[in-house]
Amino acid sequence: MTTRRRDHKAASLLSRVVAEQEALSVAGTSNRARTFSGLLCRVRVSLSRTRLEYVFLVIALGWGVAQVFIVPPLQVPDEGDHWFRAWALTDGQLTADQEGMVTLPGSFARLSGLYTRLVGGVGGMLSLPVSLEGQEGFSGYPDLFNSPGPPGTIRVPSRVATYGPVGYLPQAAGVGLGRLVDASPLACFYLARLANLFAALVLLFFAVRLAPFGKQLFILLALLPMTMFELASVSCDALTLAGAMFYTALVLWASKRATLRRVDVALVLAASALLLNVKPGYWALVLLVLLIRPSQLGGRARYGTFLAGNLLAVVGVFVVTFLVTATGARVPAVEGPQAQLFFVLHEPLAFGGILWSNLQNNLRTWTLESIGVLGWLTITLPAASYFVVLTGGLGFLIRMREEVVLRFRQRALLAAVGVAVFLTVAVALYVFLPPTADGQVAMQGRYLAPVWLLMLLSVYGIKFARRQLGRAFVIGVLLVIMVQNFQTLISVYHP
C-alpha cells in the first residue's frame, strides 16, 4: 500500500508539472525556462520515489568517512582504551587479563604512556586536549603510533575491561585486515575506524528500512553530530547506539507482522543477546518484546517461552560477560561497586532522589551533549546548530502527516521502556564506575540517543487537535513548570 501511494503521488506530481509546462509553453515561455522546469520535474519525481534508507546511507557514508580522517586519533572519548582492546582482540585476547591489563606490542609503549598519563595517570587531565602539540612524548601521530618501541610486549591497564568483545569485532576486523597486508599501526587505526563506521551504518540502514513508522526519527537521531562522532571512531559506542536503534526497529517491525516465523524469532533472540550487551546498561530494551502479541506466536504458551527466552538471553550473556571480565584489579575497589549496588537495591527511593537531582541539574547539558558536544566533551557547536535541531525536530513532530496506528498501551510501553533504559544506564554507571565524591551519576548525553528515540516514538503521530489531547498535554506541561517553580523558590527561600 505504501508503494502504491508513493507511485500515485509521483504520478500526480508528474502530471501537475507537465500541465505547468504546457501552460508555460502556451504563454510563450522561453526554451531555457521549459528545460529548467523539466529538470526540476525529474528531480522532484526522483526524490518522491527514493527510499529513505538509501538517502540516509548516502549522507551518512559521506559524512562518516570524511569525519574518520578529519578528527585526529584519540580525540573521541576513551578512544585510546577502545583502540587497545581492538588490537588485543586480533591477538586472541577476548578480554583483559585478571589484573585488568591488555598485552600489546612494544611499539605501543610511547602511545600508551602518553595516553595513560593524560587521561588516567597521576595528575592526568581525564581528557585529551584538542591538540597534543607540546605534550611530552608527542612529535606527530605517525611517530606516536609507528615508532618501534622496546622489543617484546607491554601490558597496559584498560579502563574498558568490563566490556565484552562484541563491541570490538568490527574494529578488530579492520585491524586484522591492516595487519594482514603489513600496514602500519596508524593505518590500522584508520581501518578500525572505517570498519566500525561501516558496521554501524549497516545496522542503521536496516533500522530505517525495517521501521514500520517514524523512519525520519531514526534518520534524525542517527545523523546527529554526536552520534556520527561516535560512529566514525574506534569506540564501541558506535555499535552500542546503532545496535539499540536496530533492535528498536526490529521489534517494531515484528510487532506489525501477522505471524512471526522461526527465523524472525531467532533474529529477535540473537539481537537481544548480542546487541543489548555491547555495553552495560541497555538491557531494558528487551521489554520492547511486550509489543508482540501472543497471536503472532501461535498461543500464550509459545508467547511466554518467547518472552522468557529473550530475558534469559540478555541476562545470560551479561552474567557470562561479567564473570569472564571479572579481574583481580577490581579487588581493591570491589567494596565500592558492591556498596553502590547494595545502596541502589536497598535504598531505591534515595537513589531515585540522586537521579532526580542529576536530571534537574544536568538535563540541559545532557540534551546539548546528545545533539553534539564533540572532542572529549569540550567542543560545542554554534548555538544556531542546537536551535535548528531542537526547533526542527519539534516542528517535524507537529507537522508530520504519517498515519501511525499505535494504541495507548503501546505508546505507554514505548515511553516506559525509554525511562527504564535511562534507569538501567544510570544504574550501570553508578555501579561499575568509581564512586564520585558527591555521589553523582556519571551520565553523558552521548549515551541517550536510544532513550530519545523511544520517547519520541511514543508520541509520534499523535494528532493533538483531532484526538482532543492538546488540552491535556498543555495542562501537563504547565503543571510540571509550576512544580519546578515552587521547588526552586522553596529551595532558595526555605532551605
SULZI-V182333 format. One record per run of one state. SS is the DSSP state (~ for helix, > for strand, _ for the rest). FROM is the first residue (numbers start at 1). LEN is the number of residues. Records with the same first field share a line. If there is no record, write none. Layout:
BEGIN
SS=FROM-LEN, FROM-LEN
END
This chain:
BEGIN
_=1-1, 27-4, 50-2, 71-8, 91-10, 120-21, 147-6, 158-8, 181-4, 211-4, 223-2, 232-5, 256-6, 276-7, 292-2, 298-2, 326-2, 347-1, 375-4, 381-2, 400-8, 433-12, 448-1, 460-10, 494-2
~=2-25, 31-19, 52-19, 79-12, 106-14, 141-6, 166-15, 185-26, 215-8, 225-7, 237-19, 262-14, 283-9, 294-4, 300-26, 328-19, 348-25, 383-17, 408-25, 445-3, 449-11, 470-24
>=101-5, 153-5, 373-2, 379-2
END
